[in-house]
Structures are given as structure tokens and as C-alpha cells.
């Protein structure tokens, strides 16, 4: 599956955030969008998932116009986990995950055996099966993130969009989330598209990185080629370098000393 945006102009009301961008994401790989605050990363993500209407250009899924696909069909192909989410206070984890099956149900139907099986699969793949009877509001930050990812997984999307999935998580839960992301791509074949602020995480797990600066695509390609001293300097205004260590697949990112 391929989702492609061509000549996209995106903004809010009369304010243009992204004047013109081409972007393609695919099933089976991790694509990470990086860039400074306010550069347009989340705006692009919203447009690709139809949460925000584009002002110009076209977005297609396998050649079909995204704007003409009905909601249920789209939800079976694309899953979205925004930065902020909430659930009713009396919901248990399994109840929430079952909502991911709505695109496959008629309005009068309740969860079938097939739905139960897929919800179990989603919770287990997200590492949240042991939490299934726990109230959502009682979950820790890391637990809740796994639960919400499981809920979107229950849609059985081919591409999953995550907007800053490690924000507000401590380092242990950030690493846990990145391991889950990698597992979903490598073992389940799902495509992952993420917006990240942590460049070290992006370097570690991504197959492809897209850099956005001032609403425009600055660079796109292999993580080790895109994240470079010149990019850090020109996009973020910081000095840094990549350091290769024996036994590590990807280099480490080191910034210039603060003091």
C-alpha cells in the first residue's frame, strides 16, 4: 500500500502552514517526520489522514483519491493516534480496544467472535493483554500508550500514523514504544509514519526520514544521510555529529557541549 500526497498546500483558515510539498509513505517501513516546532510536521500528518483538508493538491491511496474514500473503508486502511486522546472514565482496556472494530461492524452489531479474536491479537501485539480488565483511567502513561496503540491496531490498518508517540513518557516507556513500533513493522508488515522530536530515536528506528523546515521539505532519505552536522546546523541551529560505535547498527547522535 502506498499513500501519496502531490503538490499539497495545507493550512488553517487563511494561514498557509505548508505552501507546497510532495510526500509518499508506504506499508512495511518506518517513515519519521522531523523538524523544529511550528515547521508543519503535525499539519502534514493531519492532511495525510484526512483530519485536515488540503487547500491544493491531491492525496491518493494506491492511486485512489483520498477525499472520495468513505470513512469506514479509509479506517480499514489507515489508523491514526493523535497526540491527545481520552476515554470515558468507566471504560476498561478491552472495551476501548473493541472500538477499533467499529469500521467492520454494522450499527446494530456487537463484538463478534472474530472481533474478539482480533482485539486479543491487537492487545497482545501492543503488550497490553495483561491490562485488558484494567480501567483505562488507572493505566500509567506507558500502559495507556500501549492501550491506545492496541485500539488503533484493532482496525487492522495497513499504515499507522503516530503523532509524537513518546511525548510525556519517561525514557523507559519511550524505548518500549519504539520497540513496539519496530516490532509492528518487522513482524506484522504494518507501515508506521511518526512525527518525532527526538532525533536520536528517529535515527535509531527509522527506515526513512523526512525533514520539514518552514513548511517545506528540506531533506528526505536514509537516516544516516539525512541526519548530518549540516542538517542540524541549518534546520535546528545546533552543532552535532554522528559517532559510530562497534556493535551498533546505527551511529549515536552527539551534540556540542552546552557549557
N, C-alpha and C positions, 0 to 999 in steps of 0.2 A: 504494500500500500504506500502511496506517495501523496502527500498533501503539499500543494504548491501555490504560492502567492506571487502574482506578477504585477509589477508597476503599482504597488499598493501605496495609497495615500491615506493616512489614518490620523484621526484627531477627535476632539471633543467640542461640539458646537462649532464655533468659528476658529478655534485654535487648532492649528495643524502641529501634531507632535512628530509624525513620521511623514516627510514630504514625498518620498519615492523609494520603495525597497522591493527587491525580489528575494524570496526565501522559499526553500524547499526542505521538508522534513520527511523521513522515511521510517517505515516499520523495520525493526531489527537493529536499530542503532540508537546511541545516546547522543542527542544534539543539545548542547548547552548554549544559551544566550547570555552573554555577559556585557557589561558596560557600566558607566557611572550612574549614580542616582539621577533620575529625570531624563535619561537618554532615550527612553522609548521601549525598553525591553518588555515590560508587562503589557504595554499598549499593543505591541506586535502579537504577543501571546493571546490577548483577548480577541484580536481580529481573526487570528487563525482558527479560533474555536467558536467564532460567531457570537461572542459575548459583546463585541463592539462592531458596529457596521463600518465598513470601509467607505471612504469618500470617493475614491477612484480605484481602479484596478479590479482584478478578479482572483478568487481563491478557488482551487479545484481539488477534489479528491479523486485520484485515478482518472482525471480528465472531466469529471462531473462538477458542475458549478455548485459550490458550497451553499450559496444563497437559495438554491432551488431544492435542496435535500430536506425532507421532512424531519422533524425533531427526533422522532423515535429511531429512524434509520441512522441519523447522524450519531445519536448516543450509542449505537452499537458499534460504531467505528472509532469514535473519539471520546476519550474520558478527560475530564478537567478537574484538577484540585486547586482552587484558588488559595490566596494567602490566608484569608479568614473564612471560617466556617463554624456553624453551630448546629446543635441538635436539641430537640425537646428534652427537658430535664429527666423525664421518666423513661427515656429510651435506653435499652440495653444494646450492647455492641452488635449482637446478632440481628436485632431489629433494624438498626441503622444500615448494616451491610445488605439486608434484604431490599432496601430501597434502590440498590444498584440494579435490581432485576426489573424495575418498572418499565424500561423500554421494551421488554419482552412479554409483558402481561397486558391483557385487556382490562378495562376499567373495573370489571366485576370479578376479576380473578384474584385469588390469594396465592401465596407461595406454593408452587408445586414441588414434587419430589426432585425434579430437575433443578428448580431454583434453589432448593435446599442443598443439593449437591454442589452447585456452583458457588454458593455463598461459603460453604465449607472449604472449597478449593481456594477461594479468594482470601479467606481469613487465615488459612494455613500458609499460603504463599506470602502473605504480608506479616507472618509471625504474630498473628493476633488471635489464633484459635483458642488459646487458653483464657482469653479475655471475653469470650463470647457471651457469658452471662453477667458480665460486669456492667454497671451503669456507665454510659458514656461520660457523664459529668465527673465520675470518680476516677477516670483514667489520667495518668500523668501525661506530660507533654509528649514524650516519646511514644507512649502507648496510644495516645489519641491520634498521632500522625499515622501510625500503622493501621489503626482502625479506619481512618478516612481513606487511606490508600486502598485498603481492602474493599471499601464501599464502591470506589470507582472501578476497581478490578472486577467486581461482580457484574459490571456492564459488559465485560469481555471486550474491551476496546482493543483496537489494533495499535493505536497510538495514544499514549497517556501524557497529558500536559500537566506539569507541576510548576506552580509559581512560587519561587523561593521556599522550597520544601524544608529547608533546615533552619529557617528563621525562628528565633526564640527557643531553639533546642540547645542543650549543653553539648559539649564535644562528643561525648559517648553516644548520645542519641543522633547527632549529626552523622557520625560514622555508620551507625546502624541503618539510618535512612539511605545512605549512599550504597551500602552493601545490598540493601533490598532493591534499589534501583538497578544495580548491576545484575543481580540475580534475575529480575524480571525480563531483562533484555537477553541475557545469555541463555537462560533455561526455558523461558516461555516465548521468546521471539517477539515480545511487545516492543514497540518503538517508544522511547522516552524523550520528551522535549522539556527542558528545565530552564528556568531563569535562576541564576545563582549570583551571589555577591562574592562568595569565597572562591578566589581564583585557584587556590591550591586544590580544592575539591574538584573544580572544573577540569583542571589539568590531570588529576588522578583518574577520573572515571569516564570522561567523555570520549566518544569516537570522533566527534566533530564539534568545533566551537565557532560561534558567530559573535563577532564583536560589533556592538552598536554604539555609535558616538553621535550626539546631537541629532538623533533621529535617522541617521544614515548608517549603512553597513560599512564599517571600517575595514574588517577582515573576516575571512571565513576559511576554515580548513582544519588540518591536523593540529591537535592541541599544542604539541611541541614547536610547531612552526608559528602558530598564531600568538601564543603567549610568549613574548620575547621582550628583551630590555627596551627596544624602541617602542613597542606597543604600550608597555607600562608607562613609559615616559610621555608619549603623545596622547594617550587616552585617559590615563589616570593621574598623570603628573607626579609619578613616584619613580624612584630608581630601584631596580631589582635585577636578579639574574637567575638562570636555571642551573642547578647543580646536580650532576649525575653521580649516583652512588652505586657501588657494586651490589648486585642482588635486587635492585629495584627496577621495575619495568619502566616507570616514568621518573623524570627528574623531580627534585624538590624546588620549590619557589622560595627564594630568599630575598627579602627586601633590605635596602640600605638601613643601617642603624639609625634609630630615631634620635638618639643623643650621642 
